[in-house]
Amino acid sequence: MDFADQIKQLSDRVESMKPQLQTEEATKNALIMPFIQALGYDVFNPNEVVPEFTADVGTKKGEKVDYALKHDKRIIILIECKGINDALVNHDSQLIRYFHACDAKFAILTNGQVFKFFTDLDNQNKLDEKPFLEIDLLNLREQQAQELKKFHKSYFDIEKIVGTASELKYSNEIKAILNEESENPSENFIRFFLPKVYSGRATANVIEQFRPIVKKSINQWLSEKVSNRLKSALEKETNEEQKQVEESAEVLEDENKRKIVTTEEELEGYYIVKGILRQKVDADRIFHRDTQSYFGIILDDNNRKPICRLHLDGSKRFIELFDENKKGMRHELTSLDDIFKHSEHLIKTINFYEK
């Protein structure tokens, strides 16, 4: 099972078990320990996972953090746990103290469903007030799953994670601002647009008049953006499906062609028909198409202008002639010379297409 499948399985576990988890200990056993295992760590190996890790802080002795994860014998991640129904407060004083007291580079605050990842981007050895990554297992996006994978023991690289942590932190904060502005546009946000669309003075009344207009415009723009993305994705999917159908048809056609063997007898029948029709049309207008079912003779290399079909592979052999409505009629052949008996009908068939 790959990492994505493990996280999906863990998400399903959160959804099914959440109503039954009433305590922090139950949350740790049912959700947080499986999460640590999904990151590739052996929860029963104290060289990898240390439960109730002791971190002495100044005069406070025996301070404990729920879990400490080790990598190359070094504490790298501290995990502080809450019950699944508990709210997670960013300014968790315990976690801040623990982080300052040891060499860990990352800290996770979690209630089993939501995981907040912290580091020391603002001040070295001091835990940031805001997380650089926040993951809700019941609302996990693909990009977040890719960031989470970086914490797996097999891929863990402190420099790479720290390198993207700063971008993630500020990106999340900007998205939060945009989300707030789209719901409740601030005066500064409205003033950004006003000079570009309004020639009058930006009075308090004008700003209030434009507040619902800005909100509506932003949300319409977002809706259209999503709609265009969906339309583009659907068109791409349709084109890919069409391409697959065409490729499959080409493969099938190639396979059918390999199965078709044009015999000398079929070619001899073709030349007889061609000779009969020379008195009516130029010989270079008469073509043949061999299939697995029959050997067809057509006018102008056009399947919609069938002249006749020869069935020469079975124990009984036939020539199939066509009427004005292109309805086929079979006539048995004892030899290829019997084709000459149908000369008049063959010439008449040409007349159907020459009107």
N, C-alpha and C positions, 0 to 999 in steps of 0.2 A: 504494500500500500504506500503510495507516494505522499508527500507532505500535504498537498492540496486535499487529498481524500481524507487524511487524518483530521485536518482542521474542519472539514465538512462534517465528519462523523462527530467531532466534539461539539460543533454547533447544534447538531440534532440532539445530542445528549443534554445540552443546556436547556433546550426547548422542552424536552420531555421530563426532565428531573426538577426543573425550577420550582414547581408548586410544592414539591415534597421537601425541599431543603429549608429548614427552619433555623439552623445555627451556622456559625462560622466553621466549626469543625466538620459538619456535614458538607458544607460547600467545598472545603479544602479536599476532603476525601473523594467527593463525587466529580469535581470539576477541575480544581487547580492542580492536583497531582497528575491527572491525565493530560492536562495542558503541558506540564513540565516534561512528561514522557513524550508528548508530540514534538517537543523541541529536541528530542534525541538524548535526554538525560535519564539515567537510571535512578529513580527516586529511592531505591533501596540501597544505593551505594553511597556511603558518606564521603567518598572521594569525589563525588560529583554533585550530590545534593545534601546540604546540611540543614535538617529541620531545627527549628528553635535556635537559630544561630545567635550566639552571645556577642554583643557589641557594647563594651564598656564606654560610656560617654561621660568624661569629666568625673564629677562626683557621683554620677549615677552608675552603679555597678550592676552587672547582670541584666542589662537591657537586652531583650531578645527580639529578633526579627523572624518571621514565620519560616522563610526558606532563604538559603544562600546557595547560589549555583557556582560551581567551580569549573574552571577551564585551565588545563595545564597547571593544576594544583594551586591556582590562584582564584580568590573570590572575585567574580566578575559581575554578578547580578544579585541584587537583593530583592526579595518579593515579600511585600506586606499584604496580608489577606484580610478581607472583610466578608461578612455574610452576604449572600446573593441579593438580599433585599435591602442592604445598607447602601446609602449614598456614598460616593467616593469624593472626598474633598482634596483638591490639589495640594493645599498647604498642610499636609499630614506631618505634624511635628515629630512623630516617632520616626518616620522614614527619613526625614531630614537629618535627625540626630544619628541614625544608623549609618547613613551614607557618609557623613563627615568622619565617622569613627573608624572606617576601614578603607581598603583600597578598591572597593567596587567601582566600576565605571558606569553602571546602569542600575536603575531601580524601577521596580514594577509595583504599582498599586492596583489591586484587583478585587472584584467581588465574584469572580468566576465567570461572569458574562462580559464585563467591560474590563479592559486591560489598559492602564495608562503607563507609558514608558517615559522615564525621566533620565536626564544626564546633567552635566555641569557645563552647559554652553556659555552661560552668562558670566559665571565666576568659577574658576577652577576649584575643585573639591567642595563646592557648595551646590547642593541640588537646586536645579531651576524650579521656579514657582509653577511653571506651566509645562505639561508634557510635550515632547516633540512628536509623539505618536500615540493615538488613542484608537483602540480597536474594540468594537462591539461584535461579539461572535454571532449575535442574532441579526446583524446588519453588516456583514463583512464584504468589503469591496475588493476587487481583484488586486488593485494597486497596494492596498493594505496587506493583503496576504503575501505579496511579494516582499514587502518590508519586513513582515513577521518572519519570513523564511530566513532572513539574514541572521536571526538569533538562534537558528538551529545549530546544534553542536558541530555538525559536519561542515557548516558554511561560516561559522562565527569568525569575524574579522573586525576587531575594535576600530581600526582606522577607517575601514569602509563604512561602518555604521555611523561613526561620528561624522564622517564626511558628508553623509546625506541627512543627518539629524537636524543640522541647522536649517537646511532648505525645507525639510518637512515641517519644522516648527513654525517658520515664518509663513510658509504656504498655508498651513492650517489656520493661522491667525488671520491671514488675508481673506480666506474663504469664509471664516466666521464673520468678519466685518461685512463682506459682500452679502452674506445671508441676512444679517441684521438690517443693512441698508435696503435690501429688496423688500423687507417686511415693514420697516419704519424708516423711511429716508430722513437723514439728518439735514439740518440747515446747510451745513458745508457741502454735503453731497448734492443738494438741490442747486446751490450756488455754482457748482461746477458746470451744470448744464445750462443754466439760465442765459449767460452771455451768448451762447451758441444758437439759442432758439428764440430768445425774447429781446426786443430792442429797448424796452422801457426800463425804469428803475426797479431794482430788486428790493421792493419794500417788504415789510412783514406780511402784508395782505397778499402780495404777489407770491411770496414763498409758500404761504399756506394754500393758495390756489393751485400751485404747481406740485404740491406734495402728492396728492392722489394721482396726478398725471405721470409723475416720475415713477411712482410705485407700479402703476399699471403698465407703463412702457417697459420697465425693466423686466417685469414678469412675463409680458408678452414676448419680449426678445428671448428670454430663457426658454419659453415654451416653443417658440419657432426653432430655436437652436436644437432643442431635443428632437423636435419633429423632423427636422432636416437630417439629423444624425440617424434616426430610425429609418427614414426613407432611403438614405444612402446605404445603410446596412442591409435593408430588405432588397434593394436593387442589386447590391453586390452578391447577396445570397442567391437571388434569382438567376443572375448571370452565371454564377458558379455552377448552379444546378443545371442550367441550360448547356453549359460547356461540358459537364459530365455526361449529360444525355447524348450530346453530339459525339463526344469521344467514344461512348459505349456503342453508339450506332455505327461509327466508323470501324471500331474493332469487330463488331458483328458482321459488318459488310465485308471486311477483309477475310474473316474466317469463312464466310459463305463463298467468297471468290476462290479461296484455296480448295474448297470442297468441289468446285465446279470443274469438270473436265469436258471440253468440247471434243466430240468424236469426229472422225473422218466422215462417218455416215451423216451426221448432222450438217456438216459443211457441204456435203454432196447434195443434200436436200435443199440447202440454201441456194446453191448455184442453179439448181433446177428451177426454183421459184424465181430467181433473178433473171434467168433466161426467158421464162414465160412472160415476165413483165417488161422486158426490154422494148417490146412493140408499143408499150403504153407510156413508160417513163424512162428517163435516163437511168442507166444501171447504177450510177454513183449515188442515187437517192435511196437505194435499197440497203438496209443495214440489218445486222442480227445482234441479239442480246441473249446470251446463254444464262440460264438460271438452274437452280437445283430441281425445279419442277418441270421445266419445259425449255425448248429452244425456240425463242421468238424471232420472227422476221417482221420488221417495221419499216415505215416510210419516213424519210427525212430524219432518221435517228431520233424519232419522237415516240415515246411509249404510248402516247395518246392516239397514235395512228397505227394500230396493229393490222398487219396484213394476214398473218396466219401464225400458228404455233405448231411445232412438231414435237410429238411425244414418242420418242424412239427407244426409251430405256426399259420399258416393261416387256412382258411376254406378248402383249398385244400392242401394236403400234398405230398411232392415229395422227391425222392432220386436223387441226382445229381451225375452222373458218369463221368469219364474223359477218353479221348482217349489218344493216344500216345503223342499228342501235348498239353496235359493238357487242351483241350477244353471241357467245361462242357456240358452235355446233361441231361435234366430233365426227370424223369419218375414218373408218379403219383403213390401214394401208397394209397390203400383203407384200408390197415392195415399194421402193422409192419411185418407180415408174408410175405408180398409181397417182402421184401428185399431178401428172399431166391431165388426168381426168377432171381435175378441178380448175383447169386453166381459165375457163370462162368466169367462174366465181372470183378467182384471184384478181382478174382484170376489173371485174365489177367493183371489188373492194376498193381499188385505187380510185374509182370514180366517186366513191363516198367522200373522199378527202379533196377531190379536185373541183368540187362544185364552187 
